[in-house]
Every structure is written in C-alpha cells, then in structure tokens.
Amino acid sequence: MTTHIALRTPESPVSPQPRTHREEHCLAADVMSRQEDGNSQPPRNYPTHIDGPTKWSGQDSNEDFVVNIHNSGVAEAEKGLELFHEHELDGDEITPQCFPLPSLRNKLEECALEVHRGRGLCIIRGLKPEKYSIEDNIVLFLGISSYIGDKRGIQNSKGDVLSHVTESKSWTVPKEKRHGIHTNYSLPFHTDMGCEILSIQVRDQANEGGCTCVASIAAIYNDLVLTKPWVLHALAKHDWPIQASFRRETPFVLCPLIEYHAGNLCVSMDPARIGPHPSYRNDSTPELTPEQREALVVLQETACKHQIRLATEPGDLLFINNLALLHGREAYLDSNTSSRHLVRLWLRNTQLGWAIPPSMNMPWDAAFGERASKVINRYYPIMPMPNYIECKYSSGTAAFVADDNFDEWSSSVSRGEGDDGGPQLEENA
C-alpha cells in the first residue's frame, strides 16, 4: 500500500517514515554485516562516478529550472488555441503541425533537450489558468507539450491519456480504498513506472503543503558509491518482484530498480508496486528480503538528502525525465475554497528519448509499446470523476498495474454504455 507520512508544514520536505528503536537495532546489525561483505565498489559494468548535468543536488535553485514564456509567448499559444477550435480537432490530433508556435518553438525544443540531455527537469511558466475554460487549459497543455514529446502514453488499460492527481471534495469512498494519487497523503519518492517524460499541469494548489519534490538518481548514486555501495548492488539485482498483472498465472516479473544502460543510469521504482499485493489473496509474488527492505529505506533517505522542493504556481507545466529523477509529494490540506489539482500526461520523445533497458520494458510496453497499441480507444478526461468508484486493487504510488481493472467509471460511468469512444476531450471522467 502507499506509504503514508504525517501532515507537515509547507516548509518541510518529504521525509521517510521514522523507524522504531527495535527496527533501528536490527537494521544496524544487518547493515554492519553487509558492509563487511566486501561490496566496496559499484556493481559490475557500472561507473564509479556519474558526471554531467543530471548529478545536481538540493543546493540548486528552483529558478534554474524555470522557463518564462512571457506575454508574447502566451499570445502565440492562444493563437494555437484558436486554430484548434477553428479546425474542431480532437485530443490525439494536437501536434506541432496543427498547433504552430513559431516563436516559442526554439525555447520549447531547448526545454526538451534539457529534459533528455541536461538536468532532467524543465518548468514552463507564464500561463494563467483562470483566463481559460477547463477544456482550453487542457488544449494549451497538450499543444505546448507536443513540442517536448511527440508520443503520448496511456495511463491505464482503459486508454486514459490524462489523469487527475487530486482529492475531490465530492468523493465519499474512504481514502484507504482509493489510489494514492487520489488522497491528500504524502507519497514517497518513486517513478511513474512505464513513463518516460512525466508531464504535469498545475491547475490549483493546496491551502497547506502538497509540494512536489524531485531528486536526481545520479546524485543519489554518487552518494551511495561513497557511503553504502551495497545498496547499489541490491538495487541493481534482477530479483525485485514487480507487480505486473492480476490476470496472469504469474502476477509479477523480476527486475532491477536501477540499470546502467546505453550510457544512462535509469531508475524504475515505485515502492507500492514491489512485493506482494496487499489485496490479492492468491498472490505468489515473493516477499522482499531484509536486504531489499533496507535498501529501499536507504534509497528514500538519500533521495530526501538530495531533493529539491519545487515552488510551483497554477498554470506551470512541469516536464520531468522519469528515468533520471525520482519524485515525491508532501501531504497536504485543502481549505473550503482550495483543491490541489494536477493534470498528468505521459510523454515520449522518439528522437531524444533514452533507450529503455529490456529489464524495465514491462511497464513501458503497457504505456507506449505494443501492448499500448492494442488499446483502440484513447480518452482525454478534462475533469476528475464526479463519483469515485472503489478500485479493485489499490496498490501503486502513482502508476496503475498494467492490467489493473481500476477505473471502471472510465467506460461505464463517465462515458456511458455504448459510447463508440475515440480520442475525445471529455467533460466528465
């Protein structure tokens, strides 16, 4: 299940759960024995140090990642919006060709380079969501993001291209029966397994807390090489049981959480998708070993050490290299008038995208690969579901299990039985 961390003030970063004295004593003994095993070097074929722009740490400023598009850029984006309405296009038809941004193009292409070849993060700032309708905000998001990634991934087996990371005041289903992104709990550091570019539109902010935090896996790696290299050996082993599908005879695959592949250190890790699913009675997925459990704790602690808290604003568009950066979320509180609300989109840039390690292909295939291509209808819900339908399986910090039968509302409640589907922008989802 999702790791829950107590509510904290907006100034406090994401932090791991405190451990009991007994746990500390047992883990200290385990760590000592592993340090004596002789793993003083990184795993075989891994570098002793990762250099380059992705190795940034917490001392970097938020503003280093912000690209302001200013008034002229906003006006150009609004012209693209007008063209969209003139041609009566659908969600899947929004491309740079039909959403021309001639002056902004170079700046957005530089942002794409920053995501893939630079620090792994770019924030586009300048849009004011209160100026536009809900649908127009989505169209602006899709139009600008089409210059960062030319391929959009699906986020569940129903074909949803957009997800809403929020907690609606109208939902009555208890939080413990919802997916992690649909609560106000904190989320541990993780990646959206299967995603390449995590793209987020900030629609609204919480009254207190809710900050998104990011940490570079390169900085974490360099730290662990010097302090706890045994953790890197544990993370790199191909023996982590990742929940894959509840319709298969074997509902898991064994994968590493990090892999050095084609010159890049890739990470694919969601704590809530590792090990047996808490709601699946006949789950044959192996339990985590003590070494694996401790490695996850150390990974969270080291990510907290190197994290940056992103001071975002409504209207911001975030583009995160999901293979290079971990991200987490503070717990938050909404007021009667506020409601933290992010719109999530998964992107792939077919020219700049990193090579996907074969060991991490399973979730990627469900979002972008052959498995995703078999999902005929693609949907762009512009609003959260009005009535929350309790999910059959609730594991996963951010991404749904590939075959999870979660969003039943996607086809039966919001779209209506007999809907012929299609890549539509939808009012209710």
N, C-alpha and C positions, 0 to 999 in steps of 0.2 A: 504494500500500500504506500501511498505518498507519505514522505516524511513530513511531519508537522512540527513547526517551530513556533514558539510563543510569539504573540504580537510584541512589537518593539517600536520605539520612536523612529521617525523618518530618518534620523541621523545615523542609525545603527545599520551596519551592513549585514548581509546574510551570514549566518554563523552556524556551525554544526551543532547537533544536539549534545548537551552535556552528558558525560558518562559517569556512572556510579563509581564509588570507591572500589567496589569489588571488580567491576569491569576494568578499571584502570590498572589494578594489581595484576589481573590475569593477562591483559594485553601487554603490559610491560614485560612480563615473563616471555610471552610469545615473541615480542619484538627483539628482545635480547638474544633469543635462540636463533632467530632468522638473521640477525646481524652477524652472528658467529658462523653462519653457513658459508660465508665467503663470497656472497654476491656484492662485491665492491665495485663492479663495473656495470655499465648498461647492458641490456640484453644483446645477444649476438646480432651483428649487422645493424645495430642502432648507433647513432653518433654519440660521442662523448659530450657534445655540447651543440645546441641548436642556435645558430646565429640568424640574423636577419630581422626584418621589421615586426615579425609576429611574436617576438620574445618580450614585448612590453610588459610592464608590471604596474602595480597600483599607483605609482607616483605620477603616471601620465595624467594630463588634464582632460576632462570631458570635452573641452572645446577643440582639442586636437582632432576629434573625430567628426566634427560638425561641418557641414557644407551648407551655407546660406544661399538660397536661390533668389532672394530679394524680389523687389516689385516687378521688374521686367520678366524674370523667370516665372513668377506666379501668373502674370498676364499671359505668357506664352502657354502655360499649362491650361489656363482657362480657354484659350482658343482651341486647344486639342479637345477639351471637353465639349465645346460647341460642335466641333466636327463629328464627334462620336454621336451626338444627338441627331445631327443632320442625316447621318447615314444609317441611323437606327441599328446600331451594331449590338452584338451580344458579348458576354464576358470573354469568351475564348478568342474573339476577333480583335481584341485590343492588342495591337503590335506597334512598334515604332513607325511602320509604314502608314498606319491609319491614325496614329496619334503623334503627328510630327512635332518635334521640339528642336528646331534648327539651332537656336542659340544655346539651349541647355544641353544639347547632345554631348558636347565635349566634356562638360562638367560631370555628367552622369556616367559617361564612359570611364572617366578618371575614378569615379566612385567604384565602378565595377572592378577596375584594376586594384584599387585599394583593398577591396574585399578579398580578392584572389591572390594578389601578389604583394600586397602591403600588410597593414596591421590587422586585416580581417574584419574591420568594422567601419561603417560609414553611416552618418545620420544626416538626412536631408531635412532642412528646416526652412520654414517660410510660409507654409500653407496655414490658413486659419479655418478650421473645420466649421466654425459657426457661420461662415459665409455661404456654405453649400448645403444642399439636401444630403440625406444619408446616402442615396444612390450616387450622387455626384462625387462625394468623398471617396467612395469605393472606386469609381471610374478613374479619378485622379491617381489613386494609389496604384491601380493596375497599369495605367498609362505610363507613369514615371518608372515604375518597377520593371516595365518591359525593356528598359534600356540597361538594367542591371542583370537580368536573366531572361532568356528568350523562351524558356520552357517552365511551365507551372506544374507542380506535383499535386497529386490528390492526397488528402489527409485521412481518409478512411475508405472502407470498401464500398461505401455508397456513392463515392465520387465527388465529395465536397472539396472544392479548391480553396475555400476560405473557412477559417474557424474563428470563433469569438471567444476571447480569453476574458471572461468577466464572471460576475456573480449577480444575476438579476434579482431584483427585489421581489419579483413575482413568483419565483420558484419556491415550492413548498417541500420538495424532496430533501431529506436530511443531507447535510454536507458529506457525511461519511459514505453516502451512497452515490455521490457524484464523482466525476472525473476531477483530477487535481486542478486543472485549469479553470474549473467552474466553481471554485471555492475562493475564499479570501485567505486561505492558509499560505504560509511561505512554501516555496518549492526549493529543494536542494539544487546544487549545481548539477547540470545534466546537459545532454544534447537532445534535440528532436530527432530520434533515430530514423534514418531514411532521408532526411532533408540535407540539402547542400547549402543553400542560402536561406537562412531564417529571416523573413521579411515581416516587419511589424508596422502597422499604422496605429499611432496613439490617438484614440478617439476621445478619451476622457481619463482623468486622473482620480486617484483616491483622495479622501479627505486627510488620511494619515497613512504613511508607509507605502508599500507597494512598489518600491524602487526595483528596477531591473539591474542586476549586477552581472558583469562578464569577467572572465578570467582566461588568459591565454594558456593553452596546453603546452606551448613551447616554454613559457616561463615556469610553469609547474614542473615540466620535465627537467629543465636545467637545475632547479632547486633540488629535486629528488635524486638526481645523479650525484650530487654532493652530500646529501643528508641521509637518504633512505633508498638506495638503489634497488633493494629487494622489492620495493613496491612496484617499480617499473617492470621487474621480472614477472611479478604476479599479474599486472595489468596486461602484459604482452602475451601471456599464455593463451592458447586456443582452447580454454576449458571453462569459459564463463557461460553458464546456461541462460540464454536469452529467450524470453517468451516469444513464440513465433506465430502460433495458430492453435485455436482450440478445436479445429476441425480435422487436424492431422492426428495420426496414430501417435506420433512423437511431437508433442506441443512445444518443442524448444530446439534451438540449434546451439552448438558450442562455438564461441567466437572469442577473440581478444577484445579488450576495450580500447587499446591503442595499437596502432601499427605504423611503422615507418615504411612508406610505400611511395615509389616514384619520386623520391626526394622530399616528401612532405610527411610530417608527423600527423596522423589522422586519429581522431578520437570519436568513438560512437558509444555513448554510455548514458543510460537512464536507470538510476538505482531501483526504480519501481518495476522495471521490466527484467530484472536479473533475479534468477532463482524461481522457486515455485510460486504460482499464482495463488494468492490467499483465498480466492473464491472458487477455485477449480478443484473439486473433491478427488477426481481421479488423476490428478497431475503427477506425471512420472518425472518431472523436472528435478534434477539433483539440488539438494540444499547447498548453500555456499559453505566453503571451508572456513575455518578460523582465519587463515591467511587472507582469503579473499575478503572477508568481512572487515578485517583490519586495514587492508589496502584501500577499501572504499572510504573508510573513516579518514585515513591519511590524505587521500585524494581530495576529500571535501575540505579538510583543514588547510591544505596547501593552496587550494583554489581561493579560499577566503583570504589567505595571506596576500595573494597577488591580484585580488579583484579590483575592479573599478565600478563605482556606482554611477549609473547613467542618469544625469539630470535632464530628463526628457520633458517635452511640452506637448500639449494637444496639437495635433497636426504633424508632428515629427514622423518621418519614415525611417525606420532602422533596418539596416542590411548587415547581417552577421554571418561570417563564414562559420557554418555549423560543424565543419570538420576540424576547425582550428581553435575555436573558442567554446568554453563551457559558459552556460548562463544559469542564473538562479533568480529567485524573486523573494523579496521581503513579504511577510504577512502585511495585511492592510485592513483599514477600516474605512467604509464609506459613510457618508452622512446622509441625511434625508434628501439632499439635493445633488450629491455626487455619486458617481458609479464608475469605478475603474474599469476601463474598457479598451482592450487592444484587439485589432483585427490581424489575424495571422495568415501569411501566404508563404508557401514553399517554392523556391525558385532554383533553377539550374541554368548556368551559362554554358552552352555547348562548346564555345570557343575557349573560355578561360577556366572552366571547371576542373577541379582536381580529379585525378584518376582515383576511382573507388577501389579499395582493396577487396579482392574476392571474398575475404573472410567477413566483410561488412556489407555484402551485397544483398542479403535477405531483406532488411527494411528498406533499402534504397530501391530495390526492384518493385516493392509494393507502392512506392510513391512515384517513381519516374520510369521504371523499366518495363519489361514485357508483361509482368503481372498487372501493372497500372494500365497498360494499353488495352487490356481486356475489359476494363470498366468503360462501358459505352457512353453513358451519360455523365456529364460533368456539371456541377452546380456551384453557383456563386451566391450563397445566402448573405444578404446585406445586413441582417439583424439576427440576434440570438433567438433561440427557440422560445416561444411565449410560455409554453408549459414544459417543464423539464420531465423527460421520461427516464426513469431509473435505468442506468446502464446494467447490462447483464454481467459485464466484467468491469471492474473499476480500477484495475492496476494501470500504471503508467503515469509518470510525472507530466508528460506533455503529449507524446505521440501515442496513438492508439495501436494496439496489437493488430498485425496485418489483417487478420480475418475476424477481428472482434465485431460482434453483432451489436455494437453500441448504438449508434444514432438511428433507432427505429423511426423516430419522428421525421427523419430526413425524407423518407419515402411515403410514409403513411399519414403523418400528422400535418406537416407543413406543405407538402407538395400535392397531397390528395391522391387517393387511389385512382389509377387510370391515367395519371399525368404521363404524357409521352416524353417528358424530360427535355434534355438539350442544355447547352451551355448558357443558361439564363441568369441574369441578376434577379434574385428573388426577394420579395418583401419580407417574408417570414420564414425562418429556418431555425 
